Amino acid sequence: MRGKAGFDATTLGLLLGLSTCWSLVTPLSRVGGEAGVPFFFFPAVATLGGVIVLSALCARAGRWPPVTPAHLRLYVLAGLFGQAFPQVGLFLTVQHVPIGVVALVIATTPLITFLMAVMARAEGFSRGRAFGLVLGFCGALLVLVPRGALPSPDMVWFVLFGFFVPVAWAASNVWSRTWS
């Protein structure tokens, strides 16, 4: 049964379940690293879980994704830049930087995605969006500068490495849109 906003119980359950799983990635990465779990474990498990769930859904629907060279290129790039590289980068970064700072870095993903989309001409330029982009980055920098959120100036290099995560996600988003 659909509610006033157009959500049914399944949609709401999926939204809550996925958001709960997503919110656990960063703290579990920290705990896993402290426990000596190899950095590739979380991306491998997450990818395997996704493969199992999506394969089950495809089998149930009787529809499988196309398998052409162009599609395979898209799948590989989306898998590497949308899952593997960011998850490894997140796992490595969260071992050296406070989780709140990592969360702030991850929150720049929409800003970086918009910037890349404009550069790839997948989105049109607008002054309002550009102003929002600059304002968002300035806000992030105000929090991230040493003596702000970082206990040590040495962490700046790990924060900069952490920006690889939203850059990889943004690249995956833009490539998926422009190549699909």
C-alpha positions in Angstrom: 0.0 0.0 0.0 1.4 3.4 -1.0 1.5 6.3 1.5 0.9 10.0 0.8 4.5 10.5 -0.4 4.2 7.6 -2.9 6.4 5.2 -0.9 5.3 1.7 -0.3 6.5 -0.5 2.6 9.1 -2.3 0.4 10.6 1.0 -0.8 10.7 2.4 2.7 12.3 -0.8 4.1 14.9 -0.8 1.4 15.7 2.9 2.0 16.1 2.3 5.8 18.1 -0.9 5.3 20.5 0.5 2.7 21.0 3.8 4.7 21.7 1.8 7.8 24.3 -0.4 6.0 25.8 2.7 4.4 26.1 4.5 7.7 28.0 1.6 9.2 30.7 1.5 6.5 33.0 4.1 8.0 32.9 3.0 11.7 33.3 -0.7 10.6 36.3 0.2 8.5 37.9 1.9 11.5 37.1 -1.1 13.8 38.3 -3.6 11.1 41.5 -1.7 10.6 42.2 -1.6 14.3 41.5 -5.4 14.5 44.0 -6.1 11.7 41.5 -6.9 9.0 43.2 -6.6 5.5 42.2 -3.4 3.6 40.7 -5.4 0.7 38.3 -7.4 2.9 35.4 -4.8 3.1 35.3 -4.0 -0.6 35.4 -7.7 -1.5 32.6 -8.6 0.9 30.5 -5.6 -0.2 31.0 -6.4 -3.9 30.2 -10.1 -3.4 27.1 -9.1 -1.5 26.0 -6.8 -4.3 26.7 -9.5 -6.9 24.6 -12.0 -5.0 21.6 -9.6 -4.4 21.6 -8.2 -8.0 22.0 -11.7 -9.5 19.0 -12.9 -7.5 16.9 -9.9 -8.6 17.9 -10.4 -12.2 17.2 -14.1 -12.1 13.8 -13.4 -10.5 12.9 -10.8 -13.1 14.3 -13.0 -15.9 16.3 -10.0 -17.2 20.1 -9.7 -17.3 22.2 -6.7 -18.0 23.6 -6.4 -21.6 27.1 -7.9 -22.2 28.7 -5.9 -25.0 32.2 -4.5 -25.0 30.8 -1.0 -24.3 28.7 -2.3 -21.4 31.6 -4.3 -20.0 33.8 -1.2 -20.0 31.1 0.7 -18.1 30.7 -2.2 -15.6 34.5 -2.4 -15.0 34.9 1.4 -14.6 31.8 1.7 -12.4 33.0 -1.2 -10.2 36.5 0.1 -9.9 35.7 3.8 -9.4 32.3 3.4 -7.7 33.2 0.5 -5.4 36.7 -0.9 -5.2 38.9 2.2 -5.2 36.7 4.3 -2.9 36.2 1.5 -0.4 39.9 0.8 -0.1 40.7 4.5 0.1 38.0 4.9 2.8 39.4 2.0 4.7 43.0 3.4 4.6 42.0 7.0 5.4 39.8 6.2 8.3 42.7 4.5 10.1 44.6 7.9 10.3 41.9 10.6 10.4 39.0 11.2 12.8 35.8 9.7 11.5 34.0 13.1 11.5 36.6 14.5 9.2 36.3 11.5 6.9 32.5 12.1 6.9 33.0 15.7 5.9 35.4 14.7 3.1 32.8 12.1 1.8 30.1 14.8 1.9 31.9 16.7 -0.8 31.0 14.0 -3.3 28.0 16.0 -4.8 30.2 19.0 -5.1 33.0 17.1 -6.9 30.4 15.3 -9.1 28.9 18.6 -10.2 32.3 20.0 -11.0 33.2 16.9 -13.1 29.8 16.8 -14.8 30.3 20.4 -15.9 33.9 19.6 -17.1 32.5 16.6 -19.0 29.7 18.7 -20.4 27.1 16.4 -18.9 25.7 19.4 -17.0 25.3 23.0 -18.0 27.2 25.7 -16.1 25.2 28.0 -13.9 26.4 30.8 -11.7 24.2 29.8 -8.8 25.5 26.2 -8.8 29.1 27.4 -9.2 28.6 29.8 -6.2 27.2 26.9 -4.2 30.2 24.7 -5.2 32.7 27.4 -4.1 30.8 28.0 -0.8 30.7 24.2 -0.1 34.4 23.8 -0.6 35.2 26.9 1.5 33.0 25.5 4.3 34.8 22.1 4.1 38.2 23.9 4.1 37.3 25.9 7.2 36.7 22.7 9.1 39.6 20.8 7.7 42.5 23.2 8.2 44.9 22.3 10.9 44.0 23.4 14.4 40.4 23.0 13.3 39.2 19.4 13.2 42.6 17.8 12.9 44.4 16.9 16.1 47.8 17.0 14.2 48.9 18.9 11.1 50.5 15.6 9.9 47.0 14.3 9.2 46.5 16.8 6.3 48.2 14.3 3.9 45.8 11.6 4.9 42.8 14.0 4.5 44.1 14.9 1.0 44.4 11.1 0.2 40.8 10.8 1.6 39.6 13.1 -1.2 40.4 10.3 -3.6 37.1 8.6 -2.3 34.7 11.4 -3.4 36.7 12.0 -6.6 36.4 8.3 -7.5 32.7 8.3 -6.7 32.2 11.4 -8.8 34.1 9.9 -11.7 31.9 6.8 -11.5 28.8 8.9 -11.4 29.8 11.0 -14.4 31.1 8.1 -16.5 28.0 6.1 -15.8 25.8 8.9 -17.0 27.8 9.9 -20.0 28.6 6.3 -21.2 25.3 4.7 -20.6 
